Amino acid sequence: MRISVPKEIKPGEKRVALVPDIISKLTKLGHEVFIESGAGVAAEYSDAQFLAAGAQIKQGDVLANSDVVLSVQPLTPNQIKSLKKGSLTISFLSPTTSTDSIDAAVGASVTALSLELVPRISRAQSMDALTSQALCAGYKAALVAAELSPKFFPLLMTAAGTVTPAKVVVLGAGVAGLQAIATVKRLGAVVSAYDVRPSSADEVKSMGAKFISLELEALEGAGGYAREMTEERANKQRELLTPYIAAADVLITTAAVPGRTAPRLVTAAMVSHMAPGSVVVDL
């Protein structure tokens, strides 16, 4: 089987879909692996590393004649149209926003596997790329917030006086949210978190954070994911969250609903209540 990895073309995307360690495993199974030259540079993997692992480096297009194409971001419609009939593309397809790519795949008789829709079951654990990336995103969100905030995250006691810790609010207590909570807590901040799923309260508290309870109807769907809410309920939620956000030095939003556009939990009006210098990191 011919497996190909093209360069990521979305601005700001630094990841690569396949790393040298995995390439050696694939080639031992008899598969051919083709990497577009420079595909791993932004992720700190050189062409030489891919070659040493058994891949073939190709200048320019690697899509033609491929059986499987691996990418982080979804292929563009034009890229999909260049694939042979019956081939497979695997990526974070974002089906709610990549309808053009999905239509192109249907028209080209190409199968498209969306990694974020892999079910959260034990049999599929080894394919759960979404969880690993969400964990990285939550960790990085906390570090970005700490760097941008003029507030010190930990309590600092000095001869000249005491500096109180930063107050951080995290919206969404899934994988990304919990990792953000854990990271900012380790940095010494005072953390509060909210999620529409009451079952997440124990997880939030286990991280040393305070769970914000709004006394609203629970919205928990299959697999422990959140369900979409009505606009009326969303407005009530925003109203109740406003004082918590206004008191925060840092706001990190991680809420998501599988298969749908992420909910808009925070409005410009809510942000306007935050103090000057406050930081908002939206995943």
C-alpha positions in Angstrom: 0.0 0.0 0.0 1.2 3.5 -0.9 0.9 6.0 2.0 1.6 9.6 1.4 2.0 12.7 3.6 1.8 16.1 1.9 2.9 19.5 3.3 0.4 21.2 5.4 -0.8 24.3 3.6 -3.0 26.0 6.2 -1.3 29.1 7.6 0.1 28.5 11.1 -0.1 24.7 11.0 3.2 23.3 12.2 2.2 19.7 12.8 3.0 16.8 10.5 0.7 13.7 10.1 3.4 11.1 10.4 6.7 11.0 12.3 9.8 8.9 11.6 9.2 6.4 14.5 5.8 5.4 12.9 7.2 5.3 9.4 9.7 2.5 10.3 6.8 0.4 11.6 4.8 0.9 8.4 7.7 0.1 6.1 8.4 -3.1 8.1 4.8 -4.2 7.3 5.6 -3.8 3.6 4.0 -0.4 2.9 5.6 2.3 0.8 5.7 5.8 2.5 6.1 9.0 0.5 6.8 12.3 2.2 6.6 15.6 0.4 10.0 17.3 0.9 9.9 19.8 3.8 6.6 18.4 5.2 8.1 17.9 8.7 10.3 21.0 8.9 7.9 23.1 11.0 7.6 20.2 13.4 11.4 19.9 13.6 11.7 16.7 11.5 14.1 16.9 8.6 13.9 15.0 5.3 17.0 13.1 6.4 15.1 11.8 9.4 12.3 10.5 7.3 14.7 8.9 4.8 16.5 7.2 7.7 13.2 5.8 8.8 12.5 4.2 5.4 10.4 6.9 3.7 10.9 8.2 0.2 11.1 11.9 -0.2 9.4 13.5 -3.1 9.6 17.0 -4.4 6.2 18.5 -5.2 2.9 16.5 -5.4 2.8 13.2 -3.5 -1.0 12.7 -3.9 -1.1 11.0 -7.3 -1.4 7.2 -7.1 -1.6 7.2 -3.3 -3.8 4.6 -1.6 -3.8 6.5 1.7 -3.1 10.2 2.3 -2.4 11.3 5.9 -2.7 15.0 6.9 -3.5 17.1 9.9 -5.8 19.6 8.3 -8.3 18.4 5.7 -7.2 18.2 2.1 -8.6 21.0 -0.1 -11.2 20.1 -2.8 -8.5 20.4 -5.5 -6.2 18.1 -3.6 -9.0 15.5 -3.2 -9.9 15.7 -6.9 -6.3 14.7 -7.7 -6.6 11.4 -5.8 -7.3 8.2 -7.5 -10.8 6.6 -7.1 -11.1 4.4 -4.1 -8.3 6.0 -2.1 -8.5 7.0 1.6 -7.7 10.3 3.3 -7.3 10.5 7.0 -7.3 13.9 8.8 -9.0 16.1 11.3 -11.7 16.7 8.7 -13.9 19.2 10.6 -17.1 18.0 8.8 -19.1 21.0 10.0 -16.8 23.5 8.3 -15.2 21.4 5.5 -18.3 20.7 3.4 -16.5 21.6 0.1 -13.9 18.9 0.8 -16.6 16.4 1.8 -18.5 17.1 -1.5 -15.2 16.7 -3.4 -14.6 13.4 -1.8 -18.0 12.1 -2.7 -17.6 13.3 -6.3 -14.1 11.7 -6.6 -15.2 8.4 -4.9 -12.6 9.0 -2.1 -13.2 7.8 1.4 -12.5 10.5 4.1 -12.0 9.5 7.7 -12.4 12.2 10.2 -10.2 11.6 13.3 -12.3 13.8 15.6 -15.3 11.5 15.0 -13.6 8.3 16.1 -15.8 6.9 18.9 -14.7 7.2 22.5 -14.5 3.5 23.1 -11.8 1.2 24.4 -11.4 -0.6 21.0 -10.6 2.7 19.3 -8.3 4.1 22.0 -5.2 3.7 19.9 -6.8 5.9 17.2 -7.9 8.7 19.6 -5.9 11.5 18.2 -8.4 14.1 19.2 -7.8 13.5 22.9 -4.0 13.8 22.6 -4.3 17.0 20.6 -6.9 18.4 23.0 -4.5 17.7 25.9 -1.7 19.6 24.1 -4.0 22.5 23.3 -5.1 22.8 26.9 -1.5 22.8 28.2 -0.4 25.4 25.6 -3.4 27.6 26.3 -2.4 27.9 29.9 1.2 28.8 29.0 0.1 31.3 26.4 -2.2 32.9 29.0 0.6 33.0 31.6 2.9 34.7 29.2 0.4 37.3 28.0 -1.0 38.2 31.4 0.5 41.1 33.3 -0.5 39.3 36.5 1.7 36.8 38.2 0.0 33.4 38.5 1.4 32.3 41.9 1.2 34.0 45.2 4.5 35.9 45.8 5.5 36.9 49.3 8.4 39.4 49.4 9.9 41.8 51.8 8.3 44.6 49.8 4.8 43.1 50.0 2.6 40.3 48.8 1.4 39.7 45.3 -1.9 37.9 45.1 -2.3 35.1 42.6 -4.1 35.5 39.3 -7.7 34.4 39.0 -8.3 32.1 36.1 -11.7 30.9 34.7 -11.8 27.9 32.4 -15.0 27.3 30.4 -15.4 23.6 29.4 -14.0 20.7 31.4 -13.3 18.2 28.7 -9.8 16.9 28.0 -8.5 20.4 26.9 -10.2 22.2 29.8 -8.9 19.8 32.5 -5.4 20.0 31.2 -5.6 23.8 31.2 -6.9 23.7 34.8 -4.1 21.4 35.9 -1.4 23.5 34.2 -2.6 26.9 35.6 -3.0 25.4 39.0 0.5 24.1 38.9 1.6 27.6 38.0 -0.1 28.8 41.2 -3.2 30.5 40.0 -6.6 30.5 41.7 -8.8 28.5 39.2 -12.6 28.2 38.7 -14.2 26.2 35.9 -17.6 25.7 34.4 -19.1 22.9 32.3 -22.7 22.1 31.3 -22.2 18.5 32.5 -22.6 18.3 36.2 -20.7 15.0 36.1 -17.5 17.0 35.4 -17.6 18.7 38.8 -15.7 16.0 40.6 -13.0 16.0 37.9 -12.6 19.8 38.2 -12.4 19.6 42.0 -9.8 16.8 41.8 -7.6 19.3 39.9 -7.8 21.7 42.8 -10.2 24.1 41.1 -13.6 25.4 42.1 -16.6 24.2 40.1 -18.9 27.0 39.0 -22.5 25.8 39.4 -25.2 27.8 37.6 -28.2 25.6 38.5 -29.1 25.1 34.9 -30.4 21.9 33.2 -27.7 19.4 32.6 -26.6 18.9 28.9 -24.7 15.7 28.8 -24.9 13.5 25.7 -23.6 10.1 24.6 -20.0 9.3 25.4 -19.8 11.9 28.1 -19.8 14.8 25.5 -21.8 18.0 25.9 -25.1 18.4 23.9 -26.1 21.5 22.0 -28.3 24.0 23.9 -31.2 26.2 23.0 -30.6 30.0 22.4 -32.8 30.8 25.4 -30.7 28.6 27.7 -27.5 30.0 26.2 -28.5 33.6 27.0 -29.3 32.6 30.6 -26.0 30.9 30.8 -24.1 34.0 29.6 -26.0 36.1 32.1 -25.0 33.9 35.0 -21.4 33.5 33.9 -20.8 37.3 33.4 -19.9 38.1 37.1 -17.4 35.2 37.2 -15.8 36.3 33.9 -15.7 40.0 35.1 -13.7 39.0 38.1 -11.2 36.9 36.2 -7.7 38.0 35.2 -7.6 35.2 32.6 -10.4 33.4 30.7 -9.7 30.2 28.8 -12.5 28.8 26.7 -12.4 25.2 25.6 -16.1 24.2 25.2 -17.0 22.1 22.2 -19.9 20.0 20.9 -18.8 17.0 18.7 -19.9 17.3 15.1 -21.1 20.9 15.5 -19.7 24.4 15.6 -18.3 25.3 19.0 -20.8 27.1 21.2 -20.3 30.9 21.7 -20.3 31.1 25.5 -18.8 34.6 25.8 -19.9 37.8 24.1 -18.1 41.1 23.5 -20.4 42.6 26.2 -19.2 40.0 28.7 -15.5 40.7 27.8 -16.1 44.4 28.3 -16.7 43.8 32.0 -13.2 42.4 32.4 -10.4 44.6 33.8 -7.8 46.2 31.5 -4.9 43.8 30.9 -7.1 40.7 31.2 -6.4 37.8 28.8 -8.8 35.6 26.9 -7.5 32.5 25.2 -10.1 30.8 23.0 -9.5 27.3 21.7 
